[in-house]
């Protein structure tokens, strides 16, 4: 009679084999490969930070066949890049957006090496929370932290649960604490946008900001509730903030009536839906309250807030 350990070992090997059929090698940077997942027919998703060039990208299929891939688009905010090929003869990843993800569940990180084939590490999902804004400015539907190792070259590889369902792809750049799984729900949304636009539009107004404390005397004088604001230390020339009348030295307090005590607060308001719309900004200038109307622009791959 087989022991439970032998049964578990066989099941893990089967899960790895199943998941690895959709995992490819991505050669998108000099001297170093990464992994990718065949997410939809002829579409591969991988970790954006591992794709250092826009052309001459090659993927190596599980059969060893090398195939050219075109970069459809990238979103540094969520660390997702989308590649397209003419004919990837391999199964599409077994993903399911309705999968319930819980802390403590087993997770496998499955990457692929051009030399040794599938690379797998096992651990648990060490933390799960709701919607999360990355330090790169992207929004993820869930924060999924892994205690499984993400081996060198496995970024962009599949993260699968005990049922063999792809709950996302692995990344090492969105957290300094541990590897994360970019959730499949976020991947699906970003893929749809990249197919349409080639990038994920995000709003910006063109200012550099620094959080500052507000003195009690000023809080009392101006009847301000929040004890912190955002001081403008730079304004993009000919940008939207300058056009609206924002000046260096202004301290921003509110946007459309909502307090902004941190740069993240403001960034969370500059969504795709706000592009082209006017925001009512309340600021302190010269010790007095001033209201400024600023139109939101569309940010590219970098730039100010």
Number of C-alpha atoms within 10 A of each C-alpha: 3 6 8 9 9 10 11 11 12 12 15 17 13 13 19 22 15 16 28 24 19 25 34 33 28 35 25 24 17 10 6 12 22 27 33 34 33 26 26 16 16 17 23 30 27 32 29 22 22 24 24 12 12 13 12 12 18 19 26 21 23 20 11 13 10 14 15 17 24 17 20 20 22 27 25 19 20 27 24 25 27 28 26 20 17 12 12 22 14 16 18 19 24 18 20 13 15 9 14 7 16 14 14 14 13 18 26 28 31 31 33 31 20 19 7 7 17 22 19 24 17 19 15 17 22 18 16 15 13 9 11 14 18 18 13 14 17 20 17 22 17 19 19 24 21 28 19 21 17 26 19 14 21 31 30 36 37 39 32 26 21 13 12 21 21 26 26 29 29 33 28 21 20 21 12 8 11 16 22 27 27 27 22 24 18 18 25 17 13 23 27 12 17 20 15 12 12 18 20 25 19 24 23 26 27 23 22 17 23 14 16 15 12 15 10 10 9 14 14 10 10 12 9 14 10 14 14 20 24 25 23 18 14 17 21 16 11 9 16 21 22 18 14 16 12 26 16 16 16 21 27 30 25 21 20 12 11 14 18 22 19 17 16 15 14 21 18 15 18 21 17 16 12 17 18 13 12 15 20 15 20 22 22 19 16 10 12 10 16 15 16 17 19 21 19 24 22 18 19 13 12 9 12 13 20
